[in-house]
Structures are given as C-alpha cells and as structure tokens.
Amino acid sequence: MKGPTSQRFKAYVCQRLRLAGYLKSPGDGRQQPHIPAGALLWSQIIGLILREGAFHAVEALVCSVARRAIGVTRRFGDDALAYFSERMDTQPTRLALATTVQLAKRNKAFQNSWLIGLAIDGTGAGRSRTQRCELCHPIKNANKERTGYLHHFCMISVVGTGLSLPLDVEPYGPGDCEYNAGQRLLTRTVKNIGRRFADYVVADGGFATAPFLHRACCLGLNVIARLKGNLPELFSSAQARFAHQPPTKTFYEKGDRIELWDADDFDPWETLKWETVRVLRYRQHKPNGTIVEAYWLTDFPVLQVGGQTLYRLAKNRWEIENQGFNDGKNRYGMEHVTHHHANSLLVRWLITCLALTIERLYRLRYLHRGAHHLRTAIGLVRVLHLSLCPPQPINTS
C-alpha cells in the first residue's frame, strides 16, 4: 500500500524524530514488568492518532487482527495500561517533547517564521461526581453548592509558526491556581528547550502581573499579555488616551477591517520594573457588523516589532485554544478520564501532547514535500485506519 501506514508512521517517529530510545525506556516505574513498556506506550500514541484514545479502545486494537499493523507484538488489557500509567515517570515524556521540537527547529520546520512564540493558558478537563484523586477540584453553582469535581491544568504550546505544537502541561495541585502553575510551566519549558528556542510568550490577562513579566524577561522572552481590568490604572489610562485619537494604522485582513492604536510611553505600575509599557489596542470590524476590541501590553520595542506584526503575534494566543484545547478535547480524548489517578491523568495529558506534536510534524512537514498536497488531520486518520487491515486477494475459484 502506498502512502502513510501505521508502520511507516512508527518508523518516522523512531528514525526521523529519533524517539526510539524514548519508546524503549519511557520511564517505566513497574517493579516486575511482564509487558514491554514500549508496547504500552506506543499503543497509546497510535491509539490517539487513530482517535481511539480510551483504554478499552486501545485494548480492542491490540487484541484484534490490526495488532501487528500498528507495531505491537502482544496482547494486553486496559488494566495493564492503567497500572503502567500510574507508575510512569513524567520527565522522559517532557524531555521527548522538548527534543522533538528542538529537532524540528534544526530541520527548518519553522523557517518561514520570523519569530517563534510560546502560548500559555489553563483549562479544565475530566469531570467526576466524587473526589477520587488529589487533582480533583470542586465545582460550585451560583448557590455555592458543590455539583461535582474537575481537573485543571496549564498547557504551553509553540505558536506563530504555522505549526501549533503542544510542549508540556502542569496540573493545579490542591489549593493551586492557573497563575502559579503557569509560572512553573514556563520556567521548566524554557529549561528543557533552551533560552534561544523561542522569542516571546503570549498569555491572557491573568498573567499580566509584575512577577510573571519579570520571570519571562529573566528567561530571555519578550511578553505579550492581555490588558484588562486587573490593571485598572494602566487600562483606564490607555482607554482615555486612545478614545480621542484616530487609529495609528488601518488595514484589511481576511475580509476584516482592523484599526490599531499603538503607544509605547505608558508609565509602569509600582511593582513593574520596566521603564515604559507599550500598549496596543485593536478594533476588528467583521463583515457581519460585529466588532471585536482588545488591549494588549508588551515590552517589544516599536522599532523591532511594528503595530501590525504585534497584532498578529497577540492573535497567536488563540492557537492554544483552537489547536490545543479544542483539538485535544474534541478529537483526541483529552477531556476523557482513562484512569482516575493523579499520575495517570498527567501522563495521559502529556502523551496526548506528544501525539498531537508528532502527528502535525508528520502530516504538515514530512508528508508535504514537492508538489504533494497537505493532508487534513481526518484525512490522515482515514488512511491510517485503512492500512490496519490490508485488502485480501479476491477468491476467483
């Protein structure tokens, strides 16, 4: 069969992305393993690629005639996957994600991008009626009544390059929050990928605080953060100034009319150790009459990044929403609790990030050579499904 197959996809992961060592030794914490760790790990990765993420679905794959086609040599059940994920060390998977995107950069996967960004944001996933692990956070209604539990984590992703590649996740511990988890996540990610990998970090208004901005600067990153009412003095000052000024630039993009107001001489608040703060305001007029308005703050100099470019960099924050959380939850089972255990949940989120990253590198860079057309994600899934059971010769007797 010509074209992508599950075995060719595995060869790409092992040889081109150089993850053979990781697949063989992914941080197995079992004391007396009878099933190879590589088989348990790869079955989860290929299961996510095929959008069969539940442990019962993976069991059905490895117990079917498709087992050899996906590169797994023996059968096992969902209980083996649960036991394995409870005891798997997360650090090897985090390092595998970091080395994969580093290799992608060296292989010029981002060569058409002037600046490489990191987007960071938090989300919730995996609801339950009762508290069953230390990552369960209570959900309360308007009457402060507990209605269930939800797990929360922060994700960081490469953005602004034409490839949205999830890099790492950090769960909220007991009494934790998005802000604290995000700081830990950014520090660890830059340590793993290197200070020279990315140029900036883009985040929502919850991260527009002096400690986070200072930490990003110490890590060698420029910052683009949403400006909201949590910084009332700066926000009010920007609103008052821009309300009586014409836009500094107007342009059209994908049918929308964009108006920009840009100034780099705002005073920082008391705890921010910047000389000045640059604020960008945009108004996006859509053809149906809808107007979208937002304010952003940054330390990018005007001479380095113009207003139109800064607008596009700020818009890259939505990549982690659309290609990160939306894809992960709706298509790859990130919302599903495969096994309700704190370490198992974290391992599963990390493996999902790895599956998304290698699938996009394979589909959008490796397969896109010469005059070959770009494959859609669902198109690749269909081809891989067809490769699991090759057609049998017709009996003409």
Secondary structure as the mmCIF struct_conf table of DSSP 4:
data_model
#
loop_
_struct_conf.conf_type_id
_struct_conf.id
_struct_conf.beg_label_comp_id
_struct_conf.beg_label_asym_id
_struct_conf.beg_label_seq_id
_struct_conf.end_label_comp_id
_struct_conf.end_label_asym_id
_struct_conf.end_label_seq_id
BEND BEND1 GLY A 3 GLY A 3
HELX_RH_AL_P HELX_RH_AL_P1 SER A 6 ALA A 11
HELX_RH_PI_P HELX_RH_PI_P1 TYR A 12 ARG A 16
BEND BEND2 LEU A 17 LEU A 17
HELX_RH_AL_P HELX_RH_AL_P2 ALA A 20 LYS A 24
BEND BEND3 PRO A 26 PRO A 26
BEND BEND4 GLN A 31 GLN A 32
BEND BEND5 HIS A 34 ILE A 35
HELX_RH_AL_P HELX_RH_AL_P3 ALA A 37 ILE A 49
TURN_TY1_P TURN_TY1_P1 LEU A 50 ARG A 51
BEND BEND6 ALA A 54 ALA A 54
HELX_RH_AL_P HELX_RH_AL_P4 PHE A 55 VAL A 62
TURN_TY1_P TURN_TY1_P2 CYS A 63 CYS A 63
BEND BEND7 SER A 64 SER A 64
TURN_TY1_P TURN_TY1_P3 VAL A 65 GLY A 71
BEND BEND8 ARG A 74 ARG A 74
HELX_RH_AL_P HELX_RH_AL_P5 ASP A 78 GLU A 86
BEND BEND9 ARG A 87 ARG A 87
BEND BEND10 THR A 90 THR A 90
HELX_RH_AL_P HELX_RH_AL_P6 GLN A 91 ARG A 106
TURN_TY1_P TURN_TY1_P4 ASN A 107 ASN A 112
BEND BEND11 TRP A 114 LEU A 115
STRN STRN1 GLY A 117 SER A 128
BEND BEND12 ARG A 129 THR A 130
BEND BEND13 CYS A 133 CYS A 133
TURN_TY1_P TURN_TY1_P5 GLU A 134 LEU A 135
STRN STRN2 HIS A 137 LYS A 140
TURN_TY1_P TURN_TY1_P6 ALA A 142 ASN A 143
BEND BEND14 LYS A 144 LYS A 144
STRN STRN3 ARG A 146 VAL A 159
BEND BEND15 GLY A 160 GLY A 162
STRN STRN4 LEU A 165 PRO A 171
TURN_TY1_P TURN_TY1_P7 PRO A 174 GLY A 175
HELX_RH_AL_P HELX_RH_AL_P7 GLU A 178 ILE A 193
TURN_TY1_P TURN_TY1_P8 ARG A 195 ARG A 196
BEND BEND16 PHE A 197 PHE A 197
BEND BEND17 ASP A 199 ASP A 199
STRN STRN5 TYR A 200 ALA A 203
HELX_RH_3T_P HELX_RH_3T_P1 GLY A 205 PHE A 207
BEND BEND18 THR A 209 THR A 209
HELX_RH_AL_P HELX_RH_AL_P8 ALA A 210 CYS A 218
TURN_TY1_P TURN_TY1_P9 LEU A 219 GLY A 220
STRN STRN6 ASN A 222 ARG A 226
TURN_TY1_P TURN_TY1_P10 GLY A 229 ASN A 230
BEND BEND19 LEU A 231 LEU A 231
HELX_RH_AL_P HELX_RH_AL_P9 PRO A 232 ALA A 243
TURN_TY1_P TURN_TY1_P11 HIS A 244 HIS A 244
BEND BEND20 GLN A 245 GLN A 245
BEND BEND21 THR A 248 THR A 248
STRN STRN7 LYS A 249 GLU A 253
TURN_TY1_P TURN_TY1_P12 LYS A 254 GLY A 255
STRN STRN8 ASP A 256 PHE A 266
HELX_LH_PP_P HELX_LH_PP_P1 ASP A 267 TRP A 269
TURN_TY1_P TURN_TY1_P13 GLU A 270 THR A 271
BEND BEND22 GLU A 275 GLU A 275
STRN STRN9 VAL A 277 HIS A 285
TURN_TY1_P TURN_TY1_P14 PRO A 287 ASN A 288
BEND BEND23 GLY A 289 GLY A 289
STRN STRN10 ILE A 291 THR A 298
TURN_TY1_P TURN_TY1_P15 VAL A 302 GLN A 304
BEND BEND24 VAL A 305 VAL A 305
HELX_RH_AL_P HELX_RH_AL_P10 GLY A 307 LYS A 315
TURN_TY1_P TURN_TY1_P16 ASN A 316 ASN A 316
HELX_RH_AL_P HELX_RH_AL_P11 ARG A 317 GLU A 319
HELX_RH_PI_P HELX_RH_PI_P2 ILE A 320 ASN A 326
HELX_RH_AL_P HELX_RH_AL_P12 ASP A 327 ASN A 330
TURN_TY1_P TURN_TY1_P17 ARG A 331 ARG A 331
BEND BEND25 TYR A 332 TYR A 332
TURN_TY1_P TURN_TY1_P18 MET A 334 GLU A 335
BEND BEND26 HIS A 336 HIS A 336
BEND BEND27 THR A 338 HIS A 339
HELX_RH_AL_P HELX_RH_AL_P13 ALA A 342 LEU A 361
HELX_RH_PI_P HELX_RH_PI_P3 TYR A 362 TYR A 366
BEND BEND28 LEU A 367 LEU A 367
TURN_TY1_P TURN_TY1_P19 GLY A 370 ALA A 371
HELX_LH_PP_P HELX_LH_PP_P2 HIS A 372 THR A 376
HELX_RH_AL_P HELX_RH_AL_P14 ALA A 377 LEU A 388
BEND BEND29 CYS A 389 CYS A 389
HELX_LH_PP_P HELX_LH_PP_P3 PRO A 390 ILE A 394
#
